Amino acid sequence: MSLGYAEKLSYIEDVGKVGMSEIFEPLHVLQEKIERLAVMIRKSKHLVVFTGAGISTSCGIPDFRGPKGIWTLQREGKALPQASLPFHRAMPSMTHMALVELEKAGILQFVISQNIDGLHLRSGIPRDKLAELHGNSFMEICTSCGTEYLRDFEVETIGLKETSRRCSNVDCGAKLRDTVLDWEDALPPKEMNPAEKHCRMADVVLCLGTSLQITPACNLPLKSLRGGGKIVIVNLQETPKDKKASLVIHGFVDKVIAGVMDRLNMRIPAFVRIDLFQVILTHTLSSDKRFVNWILRVASVHGHKAPLPFIKHVEVSFLDGPNYKEAILHKQPFQLKRRTVKTKIFEVLLKLIFSDGCGCVFSQIKVPIDFKVSPDCTNYDKDAILQKLRDTATGDPCCGQHEVIDKKPISNPKSEATVYAIVTNVVQYNKTTPESNGTAMKILNGGLNGIGGLNGIQTSWKRSRSGKRKPRT
């Protein structure tokens, strides 16, 4: 992505302390502390994890305050990092996926995140076990009925503003809003209330990759102390809460968590990204009833005007002879117009050319065209189909596998929409050791380079009496 998030924030002169030096503990100290953390997690009855920008830096998303943080570089007058991949193609880190496994095992009870990159949800943490304190760049919400919409594109605004889309609930239709907070926005009770509740219940609050400078968020872990809970901090820099912690570990978060998972004898699952799109076939008879005028569209499932960010262009060919002209669709919405004989049955081959950041260059899908066939009334088990795709992609790691997950007729104009699910990334994680540097991840059928985007809020905010957040001086 561009420097989108930082550019959208309201201007303030003082963003607080930046450029904090990093601390790397000796190997033997790191190993001993990892062992202690593993024991604490194994014994824990109510583990809560509190995350900051540091868990996403290995995904290529820079933080704000570290030695190479966005605001650090700005203050030093240095050039900001350039994006080598779009923000919307960022992959969860080893830490994100380890948390998913801990949650599935019943060990992790709740996740509190200050990040806006949406990677906890994308990795598989259930929404009801996640508080996104500062919002989600890929989430819209209907403030009328409360419905949330997770998008595959970055929402264009921040500051809880109205977007260009409406709620799709038949009985609602209200305008949607973004969920990302600006400087003056108060933390939403919908996120803060469960976060406070679980911190009070926690026997261990594990803080990962956060400088713990943001108030009131940074005080949440302290709520566990009154009930006898313990705080563990894993961060490369010192934090204001270190003295309150039972254990402080200075090291790469991925290395620490990988070591913990190894000692717990738990695997770190692969990440399989599945994206959705729909093929819409609209047709009308010619005036002499001999021909069919039809339009084929490859579109987003998020609305008529929504972008389809993971497809660069579409190549269209016909499998039943050379009489039909091939086409390349470069511009969204991808749309092909043709006239064919009414009785002719044929297949269209769609070659989807993927955008940067996807795990393969293209995938091909055959679309049957038969104007006499009535709409498919099959009941699709979407969850089962998606799980089968994940299992297939993990067992035989490759991208491009696809399945139909829904078909629905549209009466006006006469159309049929077929919704496809397609695997666009598979990432496998090799456990790192304390001796190694960085994250060991294997991106199959594609590479993962740095993403010079501004996501994962790591700021210094203070709640004023008016309930709004202000930068700490």
C-alpha positions, 0 to 999 in steps of 0.5 A, a space after each residue: 500500500 501507499 502511506 495511506 493510514 498515516 496520510 489519513 490521520 489528522 495532523 499533530 506535531 508531537 507523536 510522542 517518543 520514537 526511535 527507541 533502541 532495541 535490546 537483544 538478550 544473550 542466547 542462554 538468557 533468551 532460552 531460559 526465559 522462553 522455557 519459563 514462558 512455556 511453563 507459565 502458558 502450560 499452567 495458565 487457566 485464562 491466557 490473554 494476549 495483548 498485541 502491538 505492531 511488533 508482531 506484524 513487522 515480520 509480515 513486512 509492515 513497519 511499526 511507527 516508533 522503532 529504529 526504522 519506524 515510520 515516525 522515527 524516519 520522518 523525524 530524522 528526515 529520512 526517506 520512508 520505505 516503499 511498498 513492494 507488495 500491496 497492504 491487502 496482500 500481507 500474510 499473517 506472521 508465525 506469531 499470528 498463526 501460533 495464536 490460532 493454534 493456541 486458541 483452537 487448543 483451548 489455551 488462549 482465551 482472548 486476544 486484544 490488538 492495537 493493530 489495524 492490519 486485520 491479520 488476527 481475523 484473517 489468520 483465523 482468530 474468532 471475532 468473539 475472541 478478539 478486541 481490535 481496539 483501534 479498528 480494522 482497515 478492512 472492516 466496515 460496520 453498520 451503526 444501525 443494525 451492528 452488522 460487520 463487513 470484512 473486506 478484501 480491500 482497504 476501506 478508503 476512510 478512517 475516523 469512523 466516517 461514512 463510506 460509499 457502501 450500504 448495509 446489505 440487510 434487507 430490513 436496514 440499508 443504512 450507510 456503512 462506516 469505517 472502523 479505524 480511529 483517528 487521533 480524537 476518537 474514543 476507544 469503542 466500548 464494544 471492543 474495550 468492555 470485553 478486553 477489560 473483562 478478560 484482563 480481569 479474569 486473566 492469570 497471564 496477560 502476554 504482551 507481544 510486540 508493543 511499547 505499551 505507551 498508549 493510554 488507556 489501552 496500555 493499562 489493560 494488562 495491569 487489570 490482571 494484577 488485582 486478581 493475582 494474574 501475571 504480566 509477561 512482556 515480549 518486546 525489543 524495546 523497554 516499556 513503561 510497564 516492565 517493572 510490573 511484569 513477572 517476566 520481560 523478554 527482549 527478543 524477536 517475537 516470532 523467535 520467542 513464540 516459536 520456541 514456546 510452541 516447540 516446548 509445548 510440543 505444538 505445531 504452527 499451522 499453515 496459512 491458506 488465503 482464500 479469496 472470493 469473486 463472482 461470475 455474473 451472466 446476464 442475457 436477453 433475447 434479440 428481437 427476432 428471438 434467434 440470438 442471445 445478447 449476453 454480458 459476462 462479468 467478473 466482479 467482487 462479492 462486496 458490491 457492484 462498485 467494490 474493487 476486486 484487488 487480487 485480480 489484475 486482468 482477465 483473459 477470455 477464450 472459448 473452448 468450442 471452436 475458433 468462431 468466437 473472438 478471444 478478449 482481454 479484460 483490463 479494466 474493472 469491472 471486468 465485463 465481456 459483451 457477446 451475441 450468440 445463437 440461442 441454442 448454442 451451448 459452450 464453455 468460456 475459459 477465464 484465465 484470471 491473472 493475479 495481482 502482486 502478492 498472490 501465490 501464483 501468477 494465474 488460475 483458469 476457470 471453465 464457465 458453462 454457458 447454457 441459456 436453457 438451463 434453469 438456475 442451480 438450486 443446490 444448497 452449498 455447504 460453504 463452510 465445508 467447501 472452504 475447509 476442504 479447499 484449505 485441507 487440499 491446499 495444505 496437503 498439496 501446497 499450491 495455489 489456484 484451486 477453486 470451488 463454487 460456493 453459491 449460485 443465485 438467480 437475479 430477476 432484473 435484469 435476468 442473470 445468474 451469479 456464481 460465487 467462487 472461492 479460490 486459493 491465492 496464497 499458501 504459507 508454511 512456517 518452519 519453527 525458528 530457533 533462538 540462534 536464528 534471525 527473523 522468521 522462517 516462513 515458506 511462501 509457496 508459489 510466490 514470494 513475500 517481500 516487505 510491505 512498506 505500508 503504515 499499519 499496526 497502530 503503535 502510538 501514544 494516546 491519552 484519554 482526556 476527560 471528554 473521552 477522546 484520545 490525545 497524544 501524550 506529551 
